[in-house]
Amino acid sequence: MAIRLGLGLPQMKQYALGRDVPAVARAAEAAGYESLWVFERILFPEHPLEGMYGIPGLPWLERYRAVADPLVTLTLAAAVTERALLGTSVLVAPLHLPVQLARALASLDAASGGRVLAGLGTGWSRDEFAAASVAPFEERGAVLDELLDVCAAVWGPDPVAYTGERTVIAPAEVGPKPARPVPVYLPANSPRAARRLVDRADGWMPVGTGPKALADAWDRLRELAAARGRTREIAVCVRANAAYEPRPFEGAGRRPFQGSVGQIAEDVAAHAAAVPLDDLLVDLQGSVRDAAELSDVAAELYAAVRAAGV
């Protein structure tokens, strides 16, 4: 069975949100893409408290300037598509009030006819945590745990009732409900995160950094799942942060998903052969000029991947 191929929607500064998101979403669905994806950055600090990903001295990517709100972007895409799934890779859960985020995801799922995939993470930017004012950075894991509890309660039957460390819902009707149980995908970037995924999530959402690294991480996750008694399958959705180039990359030093359409398609096939993938999303938006080129390159890539039998 072929994997579902997804495309990152245009959220970055060079795009016109109201015009380009609907145009790219329509074009992607017409080209065959089975899912459309967004990510989250709420600010770009001029003087960051720490480097990107928490790595000292690592500069933030310029593409992170003025990133459009992920759920607004998905709503624009939902309104002009019919079948493509609508995924978040990822929402930084502790930047949101749990009840409000749970309701927003439920509303989008209801409005789209059951197409939401909720990829959630804990985040890495202390600047974003300070600006969001929801919880201290050091409590981000506990906040994600409570958010998962709140989502389960809010998405479940009425009356909803929940008491946690930060959230209290007295028995109440909370709607709308999602059209179906919303799949939750989590990363596994630490032992605690891996345990959370195995115990609570529907799927795993790693970044594609090479077939061997992916396969090794998958083996560790399966071993953990067996040790913790999980019998339910873990869906796998790989995020490919692509660096598209019109001509093939030549010489040593090519990173996964860097280069021409043909090279990126080869990397998709290699990752799909390494683990049993359900989804692979390719984010091209930072390496093309505009929405027209994004749509054209995406269509070419979709055709190349399917021609390769993936």
Kinemage of the C-alpha trace (Angstrom):
@kinemage 1
@onewidth
@group {chain A} dominant
@subgroup {mainchain}
@vectorlist {calphas} color= white
{ca met a 1} P 0.000 0.000 0.000
{ca ala a 2} L 1.360 3.441 -0.953
{ca ile a 3} L 2.132 5.878 1.810
{ca arg a 4} L 0.120 9.062 2.118
{ca leu a 5} L 2.144 11.973 0.818
{ca gly a 6} L 1.644 15.381 2.434
{ca leu a 7} L 2.685 18.938 1.665
{ca gly a 8} L 3.552 21.816 3.984
{ca leu a 9} L 1.286 24.810 3.387
{ca pro a 10} L 2.739 28.302 2.788
{ca gln a 11} L 2.983 30.099 6.132
{ca met a 12} L 6.210 32.050 5.797
{ca lys a 13} L 6.779 35.750 5.347
{ca gln a 14} L 7.073 35.718 1.541
{ca tyr a 15} L 3.527 34.394 1.086
{ca ala a 16} L 0.177 36.207 1.018
{ca leu a 17} L -1.854 34.169 3.487
{ca gly a 18} L -5.373 34.765 2.175
{ca arg a 19} L -4.397 34.243 -1.461
{ca asp a 20} L -1.603 31.681 -1.391
{ca val a 21} L -2.855 29.161 1.170
{ca pro a 22} L -6.121 28.422 -0.693
{ca ala a 23} L -4.305 28.359 -4.035
{ca val a 24} L -1.618 25.926 -2.870
{ca ala a 25} L -4.132 23.755 -1.000
{ca arg a 26} L -6.300 23.396 -4.104
{ca ala a 27} L -3.318 22.692 -6.319
{ca ala a 28} L -1.879 20.125 -3.924
{ca glu a 29} L -5.131 18.210 -3.640
{ca ala a 30} L -5.535 18.292 -7.420
{ca ala a 31} L -1.973 16.940 -7.807
{ca gly a 32} L -2.841 14.011 -5.554
{ca tyr a 33} L -1.531 14.985 -2.134
{ca glu a 34} L -3.384 13.166 0.611
{ca ser a 35} L -2.579 15.593 3.422
{ca leu a 36} L -1.725 19.261 4.081
{ca trp a 37} L 0.412 20.404 7.010
{ca val a 38} L 1.350 23.385 9.153
{ca phe a 39} L 3.946 24.140 11.814
{ca glu a 40} L 4.117 26.688 14.621
{ca arg a 41} L 6.443 29.589 15.445
{ca ile a 42} L 4.873 32.504 17.305
{ca leu a 43} L 7.763 34.981 17.170
{ca phe a 44} L 11.304 35.638 15.970
{ca pro a 45} L 13.374 37.202 18.767
{ca glu a 46} L 15.897 39.826 17.773
{ca his a 47} L 18.086 38.763 20.710
{ca pro a 48} L 17.120 35.160 21.577
{ca leu a 49} L 17.486 33.919 25.120
{ca glu a 50} L 19.171 30.866 23.635
{ca gly a 51} L 19.998 29.344 20.274
{ca met a 52} L 17.593 27.549 17.974
{ca tyr a 53} L 16.432 24.176 19.342
{ca gly a 54} L 18.073 25.216 22.621
{ca ile a 55} L 21.557 24.752 21.129
{ca pro a 56} L 23.884 27.501 22.387
{ca gly a 57} L 24.920 29.911 19.653
{ca leu a 58} L 22.841 28.308 16.882
{ca pro a 59} L 21.124 31.130 14.934
{ca trp a 60} L 17.404 30.946 14.255
{ca leu a 61} L 16.465 30.250 10.643
{ca glu a 62} L 15.410 33.336 8.724
{ca arg a 63} L 12.373 31.403 7.482
{ca tyr a 64} L 10.974 31.542 11.027
{ca arg a 65} L 10.217 35.250 10.697
{ca ala a 66} L 6.482 36.052 10.686
{ca val a 67} L 5.064 32.519 10.451
{ca ala a 68} L 1.268 32.520 10.044
{ca asp a 69} L -0.927 30.986 12.723
{ca pro a 70} L -1.195 27.240 12.060
{ca leu a 71} L -4.901 26.738 12.770
{ca val a 72} L -5.912 29.802 10.747
{ca thr a 73} L -3.826 28.409 7.886
{ca leu a 74} L -5.460 24.983 8.147
{ca thr a 75} L -8.909 26.555 8.242
{ca leu a 76} L -8.210 28.378 4.980
{ca ala a 77} L -7.093 25.083 3.443
{ca ala a 78} L -10.059 23.150 4.820
{ca ala a 79} L -12.495 25.558 3.187
{ca val a 80} L -11.203 24.864 -0.338
{ca thr a 81} L -10.431 21.129 -0.145
{ca glu a 82} L -12.543 18.027 0.199
{ca arg a 83} L -10.434 14.973 0.977
{ca ala a 84} L -6.908 15.989 2.077
{ca leu a 85} L -6.147 15.397 5.739
{ca leu a 86} L -5.202 18.494 7.769
{ca gly a 87} L -2.188 17.992 9.993
{ca thr a 88} L -0.111 19.929 12.500
{ca ser a 89} L 3.618 19.205 12.623
{ca val a 90} L 3.683 20.377 15.237
{ca leu a 91} L 1.594 22.563 17.480
{ca val a 92} L 3.635 23.644 20.497
{ca ala a 93} L 1.045 22.538 23.007
{ca pro a 94} L 2.262 24.480 26.082
{ca leu a 95} L 1.860 27.785 24.214
{ca his a 96} L -1.932 27.257 24.269
{ca leu a 97} L -4.627 27.157 26.909
{ca pro a 98} L -5.687 23.484 26.937
{ca val a 99} L -9.460 23.907 26.687
{ca gln a 100} L -9.202 26.478 23.911
{ca leu a 101} L -6.815 24.335 21.853
{ca ala a 102} L -8.942 21.216 22.360
{ca arg a 103} L -12.040 23.096 21.202
{ca ala a 104} L -10.262 24.634 18.203
{ca leu a 105} L -9.077 21.224 16.993
{ca ala a 106} L -12.528 19.719 17.557
{ca ser a 107} L -14.195 22.555 15.651
{ca leu a 108} L -11.803 22.205 12.725
{ca asp a 109} L -12.347 18.454 12.625
{ca ala a 110} L -16.120 18.888 12.709
{ca ala a 111} L -16.039 21.552 10.003
{ca ser a 112} L -13.757 19.528 7.722
{ca gly a 113} L -15.645 16.256 8.046
{ca gly a 114} L -13.096 14.448 10.188
{ca arg a 115} L -9.781 15.354 8.551
{ca val a 116} L -7.586 16.627 11.410
{ca leu a 117} L -4.339 14.961 12.513
{ca ala a 118} L -3.053 16.560 15.706
{ca gly a 119} L 0.735 16.548 15.942
{ca leu a 120} L 1.733 18.026 19.301
{ca gly a 121} L 5.076 18.849 20.876
{ca thr a 122} L 6.564 20.537 23.926
{ca gly a 123} L 8.625 23.200 22.128
{ca trp a 124} L 12.151 24.506 22.666
{ca ser a 125} L 12.016 28.327 22.692
{ca arg a 126} L 12.127 30.098 26.051
{ca asp a 127} L 11.239 33.333 24.244
{ca glu a 128} L 7.994 31.810 22.987
{ca phe a 129} L 7.090 30.463 26.416
{ca ala a 130} L 7.666 33.873 27.987
{ca ala a 131} L 5.469 35.548 25.366
{ca ala a 132} L 2.651 32.994 25.600
{ca ser a 133} L 2.479 33.310 29.400
{ca val a 134} L 0.721 29.951 29.774
{ca ala a 135} L 3.273 28.004 31.788
{ca pro a 136} L 6.978 28.093 32.670
{ca phe a 137} L 9.339 26.480 30.177
{ca glu a 138} L 10.451 23.954 32.788
{ca glu a 139} L 6.884 22.594 33.080
{ca arg a 140} L 6.329 21.991 29.366
{ca gly a 141} L 6.139 18.207 29.633
{ca ala a 142} L 3.559 18.318 32.405
{ca val a 143} L 1.540 20.861 30.414
{ca leu a 144} L 1.465 18.542 27.388
{ca asp a 145} L 0.354 15.665 29.610
{ca glu a 146} L -2.530 17.739 30.947
{ca leu a 147} L -3.446 18.931 27.456
{ca leu a 148} L -3.781 15.301 26.337
{ca asp a 149} L -6.113 14.690 29.291
{ca val a 150} L -8.160 17.784 28.468
{ca cys a 151} L -8.464 16.830 24.793
{ca ala a 152} L -9.686 13.357 25.731
{ca ala a 153} L -12.295 14.896 28.039
{ca val a 154} L -13.448 17.698 25.711
{ca trp a 155} L -13.623 15.411 22.670
{ca gly a 156} L -15.556 12.797 24.647
{ca pro a 157} L -19.213 12.621 25.646
{ca asp a 158} L -21.013 15.313 27.596
{ca pro a 159} L -21.134 16.236 30.348
{ca val a 160} L -17.412 16.955 30.333
{ca ala a 161} L -15.723 17.118 33.731
{ca tyr a 162} L -12.009 17.370 34.452
{ca thr a 163} L -9.761 18.441 37.314
{ca gly a 164} L -6.039 18.844 36.751
{ca glu a 165} L -3.146 20.929 38.013
{ca arg a 166} L -4.007 23.888 35.751
{ca thr a 167} L -7.434 23.121 34.299
{ca val a 168} L -10.751 22.584 36.024
{ca ile a 169} L -13.899 21.865 33.991
{ca ala a 170} L -17.041 21.604 36.052
{ca pro a 171} L -19.607 19.225 34.503
{ca ala a 172} L -20.644 20.964 31.298
{ca glu a 173} L -21.633 20.537 27.692
{ca val a 174} L -18.618 21.325 25.503
{ca gly a 175} L -18.983 21.348 21.756
{ca pro a 176} L -18.802 20.901 18.918
{ca lys a 177} L -17.377 17.403 19.080
{ca pro a 178} L -14.896 16.191 16.474
{ca ala a 179} L -16.359 14.207 13.608
{ca arg a 180} L -14.337 11.187 14.758
{ca pro a 181} L -11.603 10.484 17.304
{ca val a 182} L -8.792 12.873 16.342
{ca pro a 183} L -5.497 10.975 15.923
{ca val a 184} L -2.738 12.385 18.115
{ca tyr a 185} L 0.887 12.189 16.973
{ca leu a 186} L 3.848 12.919 19.239
{ca pro a 187} L 7.635 13.068 18.841
{ca ala a 188} L 9.970 10.831 20.841
{ca asn a 189} L 12.988 13.076 21.344
{ca ser a 190} L 13.700 12.014 24.919
{ca pro a 191} L 13.023 8.973 27.112
{ca arg a 192} L 10.070 10.717 28.755
{ca ala a 193} L 8.658 11.795 25.391
{ca ala a 194} L 9.015 8.240 24.061
{ca arg a 195} L 7.129 6.835 27.045
{ca arg a 196} L 4.387 9.423 26.579
{ca leu a 197} L 4.066 8.465 22.930
{ca val a 198} L 3.883 4.734 23.621
{ca asp a 199} L 1.366 5.155 26.419
{ca arg a 200} L -0.888 7.830 24.974
{ca ala a 201} L -0.515 8.621 21.271
{ca asp a 202} L -1.796 7.159 18.042
{ca gly a 203} L 1.348 7.883 16.080
{ca trp a 204} L 4.971 8.969 15.991
{ca met a 205} L 6.131 12.114 14.210
{ca pro a 206} L 9.916 12.154 13.662
{ca val a 207} L 11.934 14.445 11.396
{ca gly a 208} L 13.542 12.630 8.490
{ca thr a 209} L 17.311 12.852 8.986
{ca gly a 210} L 18.276 9.721 7.070
{ca pro a 211} L 16.958 6.162 6.638
{ca lys a 212} L 19.366 4.540 9.119
{ca ala a 213} L 18.683 7.056 11.875
{ca leu a 214} L 14.958 6.600 11.306
{ca ala a 215} L 15.184 2.804 11.378
{ca asp a 216} L 17.276 2.820 14.547
{ca ala a 217} L 14.834 5.147 16.307
{ca trp a 218} L 11.916 2.990 15.168
{ca asp a 219} L 13.559 -0.138 16.579
{ca arg a 220} L 14.036 1.568 19.943
{ca leu a 221} L 10.433 2.756 19.957
{ca arg a 222} L 9.113 -0.724 19.160
{ca glu a 223} L 11.213 -2.223 21.940
{ca leu a 224} L 9.833 0.337 24.372
{ca ala a 225} L 6.271 -0.360 23.212
{ca ala a 226} L 6.739 -4.077 23.793
{ca ala a 227} L 8.255 -3.482 27.220
{ca arg a 228} L 5.311 -1.270 28.218
{ca gly a 229} L 2.712 -3.723 26.905
{ca arg a 230} L 1.405 -1.720 23.973
{ca thr a 231} L -0.393 -3.933 21.469
{ca arg a 232} L -1.911 -1.219 19.272
{ca glu a 233} L 0.030 -0.307 16.134
{ca ile a 234} L 1.955 2.964 16.151
{ca ala a 235} L 1.344 5.034 13.013
{ca val a 236} L 4.449 6.727 11.595
{ca cys a 237} L 4.486 10.166 9.964
{ca val a 238} L 7.887 11.517 8.890
{ca arg a 239} L 8.439 15.237 8.413
{ca ala a 240} L 10.843 16.074 5.569
{ca asn a 241} L 12.253 19.595 5.788
{ca ala a 242} L 13.236 19.873 2.145
{ca ala a 243} L 15.830 22.159 0.589
{ca tyr a 244} L 14.748 22.149 -3.046
{ca glu a 245} L 17.229 23.093 -5.753
{ca pro a 246} L 16.384 23.256 -9.485
{ca arg a 247} L 19.458 21.211 -10.401
{ca pro a 248} L 20.756 18.051 -8.761
{ca phe a 249} L 23.074 18.579 -5.819
{ca glu a 250} L 26.535 17.350 -6.770
{ca gly a 251} L 29.422 16.336 -4.588
{ca ala a 252} L 29.656 15.304 -0.975
{ca gly a 253} L 27.681 16.726 1.896
{ca arg a 254} L 24.126 16.465 0.570
{ca arg a 255} L 21.628 16.374 3.405
{ca pro a 256} L 18.482 14.222 3.289
{ca phe a 257} L 15.766 15.907 1.187
{ca gln a 258} L 18.209 18.399 -0.291
{ca gly a 259} L 18.547 18.834 -4.047
{ca ser a 260} L 16.436 18.330 -7.140
{ca val a 261} L 12.962 16.834 -7.326
{ca gly a 262} L 14.527 13.538 -8.326
{ca gln a 263} L 16.871 13.525 -5.340
{ca ile a 264} L 14.099 14.422 -2.896
{ca ala a 265} L 11.929 11.654 -4.378
{ca glu a 266} L 14.791 9.193 -3.863
{ca asp a 267} L 15.016 10.241 -0.225
{ca val a 268} L 11.271 9.742 0.201
{ca ala a 269} L 11.616 6.224 -1.191
{ca ala a 270} L 14.599 5.463 1.052
{ca his a 271} L 12.782 6.572 4.208
{ca ala a 272} L 9.676 4.635 3.168
{ca ala a 273} L 11.808 1.506 2.775
{ca ala a 274} L 13.417 1.958 6.194
{ca val a 275} L 10.265 1.821 8.340
{ca pro a 276} L 6.559 1.083 7.758
{ca leu a 277} L 5.480 4.656 6.981
{ca asp a 278} L 1.852 5.755 6.997
{ca asp a 279} L 2.566 9.377 6.041
{ca leu a 280} L 5.461 11.486 4.845
{ca leu a 281} L 5.070 15.231 4.622
{ca val a 282} L 7.416 17.360 2.558
{ca asp a 283} L 7.825 21.014 3.479
{ca leu a 284} L 9.169 22.873 0.445
{ca gln a 285} L 7.946 26.370 1.231
{ca gly a 286} L 11.246 27.786 2.464
{ca ser a 287} L 13.211 26.918 -0.685
{ca val a 288} L 10.960 28.235 -3.467
{ca arg a 289} L 10.265 31.775 -4.679
{ca asp a 290} L 6.503 31.942 -4.433
{ca ala a 291} L 3.241 30.012 -4.276
{ca ala a 292} L 3.231 29.274 -8.005
{ca glu a 293} L 6.641 27.619 -7.834
{ca leu a 294} L 5.636 25.787 -4.661
{ca ser a 295} L 2.611 24.302 -6.424
{ca asp a 296} L 4.610 23.384 -9.526
{ca val a 297} L 7.476 21.734 -7.656
{ca ala a 298} L 5.042 19.921 -5.356
{ca ala a 299} L 3.139 18.490 -8.320
{ca glu a 300} L 6.377 17.347 -9.957
{ca leu a 301} L 7.511 15.737 -6.711
{ca tyr a 302} L 4.223 13.915 -6.174
{ca ala a 303} L 4.420 12.432 -9.672
{ca ala a 304} L 8.071 11.426 -9.172
{ca val a 305} L 7.379 9.696 -5.852
{ca arg a 306} L 4.454 7.738 -7.232
{ca ala a 307} L 6.432 6.848 -10.381
{ca ala a 308} L 9.046 5.340 -8.063
{ca gly a 309} L 6.379 3.048 -6.663
{ca val a 310} L 6.176 4.649 -3.234
